[in-house]
Amino acid sequence: MANFDFKMTLEYAKVFKENADYGDENAPAKSVQGSIARKGGHAIVNAYFDSDADMDKLIASGLDLKPMGHDRILEGNSEYGNGQFIKLKRNIESNEMTFTNKGKEVTVEYGLPPKVIDLRDPETKRLWNYSEDGELGNGTKAIVRFSTYSNGSGVRLEAIAVTELVEWVQEDKSEYADVWDV
């Protein structure tokens, strides 16, 4: 397992219990939305690389660039970082596991929302308060901690330290939104 701390730009930051992706419990069990619902939801963010050097460092570490045949690093919004991002996730529900490592029992928490820190003013660093500070809007700058595991085939979101907040803005509803209300 390797840990990485990179300056990144965030998009679609659903990283709090209050705004996480909980899937669809009515979706077919083998569908993506059904799978997310069965696991109790997940925190998810598109984390854009602010530097090619960081992206190259991650690749050089042995990151599997095509797990299960799908691109790990994706092309996205060219206005964010270098325009390339990695999708980082973490289960919302607790997923604690105990292992024996070199004769000692070690317990690791693989679930629960990631730690989010307000680092806009480093002298008053504190945990993010969702009800007071709100959601993280597209373009928010942060230091993102994530880990890779299983020889680079797995990636897990660990924590986010917000350095520059872009306030989240509710997107306008489609003029046809009421068509779907039945």
Secondary structure by P-SEA (a helix, b strand, c coil): cbbbbbbccccccccccccccccccccccccaaaaaaaacbbbbbbcccccaaaaaaaaaaccccccccccccccccccccccbbbbbbbbcccbbbbbbcccbbbbbbcccccbbbcccccccccccccccccccccbbbbbbbbbbcccccbbbbcbbbbcccccccccccccccccccc
